[in-house]
Amino acid sequence: MGKHAAPKAVSNLRRAQLLAGGGLLALTLVETLLVDDEAIIHAANNWLALARELDGGPKRLIALMLAESRETWIADDHTVFEDAAVTFQSELEVLRGTLTDTAGLLDEIGATFRDFGWAVFAFSVTLLATTISAAALTFTPAGPQARLFLRALMQAADKILAAWGKALLAYLSAAAVIIGYLWRKEIQMGHVEPTGAVAIDFTQATIDVDRAPTFKKPGPPGTPPPTAGFDWIAPKRDVPLPYGQ
């Protein structure tokens, strides 16, 4: 509804109930629902911009990394890396889709708040004008009838505003369920813990350094280094053998 129309709508409703001499019970509910729709739409644009950031840069970077790995990595290493990169990229696509859907839903919520706000503003203007006319009639011989009309008018207005507020709250509840469904997977994946047969026993997940002396702690001064007797095996290269061999 914007930052200026909402206060005017609330002000019109308050003036109308003062002139009519009767309160609007739904006014408190309506005041809480007249939010700044521009802020919601701005938030939706931020979510959409974040989704777009995941669409370009990461894809190009992963493609470059895969191309480089094909040139320099050996077969097994490249296969494992490619599987991990493809899985990571697919998860990024899922996240991008979730961000895009969230942005679209927030945009619809902002538009709904805007429509609701303008409807309340138009209703408040009509109600205030009618209340002013009826209040003027209370100073005429038709005063008793005018007061009865004002009372009935406030009751009808109260029912209309309450029905609009309940409808908007029902829509927001449904939207909250959808947003929760969109992010349920992302939240659950952050709390996955292997149990049962696939549980990880970290007490046994140790590195055996007995066969890898380069990982051993150096001994006291004067003792042979940990690498004594350790044969380094370099990658196979096509080089000439030493002379005489």
Secondary structure, DSSP 8 states (H G I E B T S, - for coil): -HHHHHHHHHHHHHHHHHHHT---TTHHHHHHH---HHHHHHHHHHHHHHHHHHHHHHHHHHHHHHHHHHHHS-HHHHHHHHHHHHHHHHHHHHHHHHHHHHHHHHHHHHHHHHHHHHHHHHHHHHHHHHHHHHHHHTTSTTHHHHHHHHHHHHHHHHHHHHHHHHHHHHHHHHHHHHHHHHHHHHHHHTT----GGG---TTT-----TT-GGGS---STTS--TTTT-------------TT-
